Amino acid sequence: MVSGGAGSWLAAKVDMAAHPSDDHRFVFADTLYEDADCYRFLIEGVAHLLGRRLNWPIPSADDFPDYRVEGEFDIATYAGNPIWRAFLADLREQITSALPELVWLADGRDPWEVFRDGRFLGNSRIDPCSKSLKRVMLDAYRVENCDPTTSVFQIGIGPHEAHRYHRLAARMAADGWKYEAPLLGTREGEFGPFGYLSDAGIDRPRLYRLGYMHNNCGGFCIKAGHAHYLNRLRQQPERFAYDAMMEQKLSEFIGKPVSMLTDRSGDGSKKLLTLSSFAASVTAQTEFDFLPGDSGCGCMIDIPANDNETATPESDAA
Ligand code: SF4
């Protein structure tokens, strides 16, 4: 299971070294909202693991069009930037032909379309984006293409988040599926992926270089906290501004205030904190009680206990 993150690349490398004669597949669920350099890394990383050279140059981040929609638009009819979507569709088709081991799944929507369609902005407890664009896709792939008696799923969980693996493995085992985390209990897991990427001559994805803790959804995430968004505001203010604009558009579409972040100042109760308000509040601040970029996301494998819960507009609280 590859997310475009460095951890899943290293997990695949460790597993392939341990089981060199097994039949390996690299299953990727595309949110159509990944960072351009995530796609570059995904392709370059998998080609390297397979010892395969493509007979065309892997596009660099600069070769990708912008993922954002330019100018004024209505979120009711939003379907991403058509040039970006067409570029990804073409790339997916080329990869399916050149690297068939890389199974590239896509629902066809991005997180904002999922929120719009469900009239619900996800939050740290309920993540309809990840459910629709990743877990449902991966579950369907597994059921249609895998055999529980022979298939083993490898995930890129590191030692600092082992609890995530144990929770997932127990849950999947109950359904008859075997999940492993090759980085747990190994030297590679302790060292982390970046040295191995450097040895392989592969540039680490640029979001890590910008201080992000994960390489999902182009650095956007409904589960992220203040530290993550402070880092985004500082490192990529134009992307932060786009997130804030989309949050505002969704709020107007739903017809009530919604926000990804919450404010617990004052009496400690949760209050909505829009990205625009957050930006205004931190601009004047010079000291913070969190480190920029110290929060990550494991939404592909973190199955919420309430995963079958239907999000309603009323439950769209902070
Ligand atoms: S990374 Fe965040 S925004 Fe993207 S699918 Fe996962 S939970 Fe949703």
Residues whose N, C-alpha, C, O or C-beta is under 5 A from the ligand:
A	BS01	SF4	P111 D127 C129 S130 N216 C217 F220 C221 I222 K223 C297 C299
